[in-house]
Each structure stands twice: as structure tokens, then as C-alpha cells.
Amino acid sequence: MKPGMSLIRHYLQFKDLRAEEYVYLFERAAIIKRRFKNYEKYQPLVDRTLAMIFEKASTRTRVSFEAGMYQMGGSVVNLTSGDSQLGRSEPIEDTARVISRMVDIVMIRTFEQSKLEGFAAHSRVPVINGLTNEYHPCQILADLFTYIEHRGQGQGEADALASLRGRTVAWVGDGNNMANTWLQAADTLGFTLHISTPSGYELDPKLAGVTNAACVKVFGNPLDACRGAHLVTTDVWTSMGYEAENEARKKAFARWCVSREMMAVAQPDALFMHCLPAHRGEEVEAEVIDGPQSVVWDEAENRMHVQKALMEYLLLGRIG
């Protein structure tokens, strides 16, 4: 940690940070991304080490964190439950005490949020949620940054809150970790979440712990949820860890495929996002994800840039 900084900040769910902190992170992500695109060397994390712990498989999370840390001048240790004591029933508290004495920051991608929280409670360094069953804050951080990039108001990222407040995000599909995190983001940043899920797969606002119930509106018909939306987004019908339910989910979610019709009732300049991997013809039509309103590739790249800003903030505090 930076000399003089005694408070360890973790990022375990979206509501862990305040709105003004998100404005700062969006500003830093824009600067860091611009430097990356201009091939400007920027390495504030020299001699810092990131430990990445994976109990769930990953492509985008691993590449974005690993490449990002190297670009910032740091180094990376990659661990899985198969090649560490995590897979041999070592208490998570003991693992946290040991690993956090050897590295400067930890990213964990696991199943239960409680496991992540247990690790953080016994860690001497910042811990980042790379995904749990309940939340996926780094993905929503990237999604919001992408929206600001494409539809932001004013001169630069300082107007991030103005770009988001009063907007409507439509979530079509499972009431999963992504939906929970979108709800926290709406509550924190002042936009509205329209959500439509099949019966039995609803969002649980109590889990997200929102303070403003008016930030979410629930629709039985996914077409109605998309009406007037500025952003339409979705996820796979069967998230990792729920594969045994795949066939039942395919039947239940048949009407929850983001279609050209749904995009047509959204705002004329509405964007489409998907956290990937995507199954064309299931949760989204190919014509939508590969169409002109889709920004999924910018969204995927931006995981790296916002996570670099996040790691910089958790390790060094505010710059400048």
C-alpha cells in the first residue's frame, strides 16, 4: 500500500464504492486507455504483484487482469483450486493470511460470495471480486464505462453521472449475478433498471441490498422492458455452475431472446451489450449482437482498462 494509507479497500460488490469514486475511476480508465492506445508507457505498479485465484474457469477475466497488471508494470501469480491448497480443504482464512503476506493485491473468481468475503476479512491487501454466483462488479464497471464512451454527455468523463442519471437499462434474461450488480449500479448511480425474467428466475432486490426501490421496474414481457431503454443487455441462459439446469432453462427462457423487435422499441440510439461468451440464437439474435447497435467488443476490451484503474486506485489511492 501507499505509505501513510492504513485503510485496506476491497471491491467485493458494486456498492462498495460511492458514486464520486466511480466518476474518478471512469476518468482514470479513460486516461489509462488513451495512453494504451497511443503506446505510451505507464507503469505505476512496478514491483507490485497480483495474485489471481480461479475456482471458476475464465477467458476474459484472466486475460484482462493479467495483461492489465503487466501493462501497469506489475507481475502476476495465477492460482487455481487444482494447483493450490484451496483444492485440498485448507480453510479460506488460512489461505488469505498466507497469500496476502506475499502479494500486494488479490483477484478471486469463485462460487459463493461468502467465500470471497471470508478471504477478504483475513487479507492484509485489497481483494477484488472477479465473479461470484451473486455479483460481477468488474463487468458492470466496464459496461458503464463503455456506455459513457459511446453516449456520454459533455466534455469527457467528468460528466459520467450526468451521462447515466435518468437513463434506462433493460435487462432481459436470468436474475443472476449480472442482474444483481446492475441493480446495485442503478441504485448507486441514479439510473433505472428495467428487468424481465422468466417465472422462477426473478431478481431478488433484498440480495442486492438496494436503498431505492424505485430504481428497478419489473416486466413480465421482455419487449415491454426494452421499450424506451437506452441500453439493452443480457447474459447466457445458463450461468457457470448451473449446467445441470440447462435443458429446463432452454424451455423457460425461450421468449427471453434479445431480438431486432426488442431493439426497435428501445431508444433509436440504444446500445446492446453482452458480457460474453454469447450463444447466438439463444439469449440474443445474431443480427443484434453482430449489428450496428452492438458494442460488445469495446465492452470486452474495456474490462482491462477499468480494472487497471481499479487496481491503481486500491493500491495507490487517487492520482494527482
N, C-alpha and C positions, 0 to 999 in steps of 0.2 A: 504494500500500500504506500501511497504518497506520504512522506514524512509529515507528521502532525495530524494525519487523518486516523482517527481511532474507531470511527463507526464503520462496520462492515455492512455494505449494502448488497442484498441478494435480489435476484429478479426471478421470482417463482411463479408469479401470475401478473396479469396486466395491471391490476390495481395497486401493485407495489410502488408504482411511480405516480407522481402528480401530473396534472395537465401541463404545467410550466416546464417540467422536466422533459416531457415528450416534445415540446416545442424546441428545447435545446437539442435533444437527440436528433430531431429531423434536420435542424440546422447543421449539426456536426456531420450527419450522414451525407448531406448534400456536398459539403466541403470535401469530405474524405472520398466520395465517389468522383468528384471533379478532378481531384489530384490523381486518382487511379486512372481515369480516362486520359489524362494528359501525361501519363508516365512520369509523374513527379514522385520521387521517393519520399515517403513519410513513415517513419518508424519510431513512434513514441513508446513502444512496448519492448524495446531491446532488453534482453536478459529477463523477460517475464515468460512464464510457462503456463500454458493452458492444458489442463487435463480434461479429456473428453471421455465420458463413461457412457457406453451404449448397452442398454439391455433390450432396446428395440432397434431393429436394423434401420439404416439410413443411407440416403444418397445426398440429398440437398443439405441436410443439417451437417453432415460430416464435411463435405467439400467446402461449404460456405464458412464454417468456423475454422477449419484447418487452413484453407487458403488465406482467409482474412487475418488470422493470427500471424502467419508467416509474412504477409504483406506489411503488417504493423511492426515487424522486427522481432517478434517473439518466437517461441518454439512450442511444440505440441506433443503431448503424450496421449496416445489413443488406447483405451481400455475397453474390453467387453466382459460380460459375465463369464464367458468361456475361458478367458485367459487371465482372470484375476480371482482374488478371494471372494468377490461378490457372488460368484457361482458356486462357492463352497460353503455357503451359510455363515460367513463372517457377519457379525452384526453391522448394520449400516453405520451405526455410531462409531464403531472402531475404524471402519474404512475411512470415514470422514476425518477422524482425528489424525490418521496417518497421512493420507494423501494431501490434506491441506497444510501439512508441515513441509511438504516438498515442492509444491507448486504455488502459483500466485492467483489462479482463478480456475473454476471448475464448471464444465457444462455437462449436464446429465440428461439423457433421453431414456425414460423408463416408463413403467406402467402406472403404479399408484402415486398420486400426488403426495400421499403421506410418506412415502419412501424418500422423495425429494426433500420434503420438509424436515424429515429426520436427519438427513445428511447435512442440510444447511444449518440446523440447530447446533451441530457439533463441528462445524467447519470454521477454521481461522481465516478463510479467504472467501471472496464473493462466489456465489453459486448461481448459475443461470439454468433456467428450465428450457431444455432443447425439445421437449414434448413430454407430456404425461397423458394419461387417459382423460384427465379433467381439463387441461389447459394447453394452449400452444401460443404463448405470448410473442415469441420472436417472429412467428409467421404473420401475426396481425400487425406487429410493428412494421414489417416490410410492406404489407398490403396498404397500410395507411400512408406510408412514405411514397409508395407508388401512385396512390390517388393524388396526393399533393403535387407530385411531379407533373402529372398529366392534367390536373384540373385545378391547381392551386390558384388562389387569387392574390393580387398584389405583387410586390417585388420580392420574390424569394421566399424562403421557408419560414421567415419570421411571422408570416401571415397564416401559419399552419392551422391555428384554431379557427380563424375566420373561414378557411377553406373547408373545414369539416362541420362546424356548427350549423345546424339547420338542414344538413344533408340526410338522405335516407339510404341505408344499406339494406338490400334484400338478401336474406339467407334462405336458400332452398335446399332442403335435404335433412340430414341427420342432426339431431340436437346433441352434437358431440363436443369434443374439446375445442374445436374451432368456433362453434356457435357460442359456447360459454365465454370464450375470450372476446368474441365480437360484442357480446352483451356488456362485458366489463368495459370495453373500449367506448361503447356508446355512452355508458354511464359516466365515464371519466372525461370524455372529450366533447360531449354535448351534441351528438347526432342521434338519429333514430334508427333502430333496428327493426325491420320487418322480417318476421320469421315464419316459415311454413314447413312443417314436418309431417310425416305420416303418423297416424294414431299409434301410440305406443313408443314413439321415438322423440317425444317432446323435449324441449329445453326446460331445465329446472332453474328458474331465476334465483332460488334460495341458495343453490350451489355457487352461483357466480357472486352472490353477496352484493347485489346492486342496491344503491340507495335511492334511485329514482325509477320507480316502476313505469313512469310514462315514457321512458326511453325505448321500450320494446312494445311492439304490436304483433299479435299472433293471428295468422290467417290459415284457414283450412284449405283454401285453394292457392297453390303456388303462383298462379297467374295474378291473383289479387295482391300477393305480397310484392310482386315485381312492379306493380303499377306506380308510376311516378318515381321509381328508385333512381338514384344517381350512380349506384354501383350494385351489380348483381353478382353474387358469389356462391360457391358450392364446394362440396368435397365428395370423395368416393362414398358410395352407399355402405361399404363395409370397411371400417377402420381397422388398423392393425390390432390384433388381439381378439377380434370378433369374427374370425373367419368361419367358425362353426355355424354362424347365423347367415351365411352368405346367400343360400337359396331362399330362405324366408325373407331376407331383406330385398332381394331382387323383385319379389312379388309385391311387397309392401310399398316399395319406392317407385314403382313403375310410372306414376304420374309426376314424380319429382325429378324430371329431367329438364335442365335449363334449355329452352328451345328458342328458336327465332321469334316465335309468337310472344314469349315472355320478354325478350329483349325489346320487342316492338312496342310494348306498353310501358316500358321504362322511359326515363328521360331520353330525348333524342341523342344526347351526347353521353349516355350511360356507358360505363366501362364494365367489362366482365373479368372476373378473377377466379383462379382456382389454385389451391396450394400445391397441387401435383403430388403423386402421379395421377393422371386422368384416364378415365375409361370412356372414350368416345362412344356415343350411343347408349350409355347408361345414365350417368348423372349430368351429362351435357352433350348436346348435339355437336358433331364435328364442325358444322357450319358456324357455330357460335365460338368455340374455343379457337378455331383457326380463322375466324372472321376479323373484320376491321375494328370491332369494339373490344377485342381481347387484348389484354396487356400481361398475359401470364408469363412471358419470357422476361420482361422487365421486372415483374414481381419476383420471379425466381432469383434473378441476379441481385436484386436489392436485399435479399436475405443477408448476403455477405456484407454489404455496405452498412446496413443498420446495426448488424451485430458487431462490426468493428467500432462503430460509435458507442455502442452499449458497453463493450469491454473497456474502451478508453475511459468512459465515464465511471464505471465501477472501480477501476484501478487508479485513475488519476484525478477524478473529480472534474470540475469544469475547467476547460482550457480557455485561457485569456480572460 
